[in-house]
Amino acid sequence: MVDDDVLTIYGAADVQKIFGLGSIDSAYRLMRCPSFPSMKIGKALRVTKDNLIKFIEANSTGTIVLE
């Protein structure tokens, strides 16, 4: 059973699967983009489910350029 109050956090492998990216490197490049709502926890890049949904909604009609 999952508690609805628990914060869901995704890592690079999750972002890779969600966006259908070909490599984990592409996921890390996306997560390092200034417009992507990632955060560092220790040395790892993470994104909350809520922020990821907001990012997808805000960018669903645009193009994201990986730097």
N, C-alpha and C positions, 0 to 999 in steps of 0.2 A: 504494500500500500504506500502511495506517495502522498506526502503531506503537501497541500496546496500552498502553505506558507514557506516552503523550502525554496530558496533561490536556485534556479537552474543556471549553471555556468557551462559554457562550451569551450573546448580547446581547439587547436588547429586541425586536428583530425576530424572533429565534428564539423567544423566550418567547411573542410574539404568535401565531406559527404553531402552536407546541406546544399552547397552550391554546385556540386558535381565537378569540382576542379580536378584536373588530371594529376596533380602532384601536391604533396604536402608543402613544397616550397611556394607554390602559388597561393596556398592558404595563408602562409606566413606573410607573403608580400601584401595580400589583401588586408590582413590584420594590422600591418604596419602603416597602411595608408592613413593620412591625417583625418580623413572623413569617416573612417571606420571606428566604431565605439569600443575599441578593445582597451584592456587595462593589463598591467603587469601584476602578477601575483608571484612573488619571488622572481624567478627568471622566466616564467611561463607567461605567454600571452593568453588572455581569456576574454570572453564576451558573455554578458548575461543574456538570457533568452529574451527578456523584454527589450533590451537595447538592440539585439539582432533583428527582432521583428520590426522595430521602429526604423532601423536602417534599411531593411528590405522594402518597407512601405514607402519610405522617402525616395528610394532610388529605383523603384519598380519601372519607371518610364525612362530612366536615363542610362547612361553608360558609365561604368566605373573603370578608370584607367589605373592599372597596377603600375606602381613606380618601382 
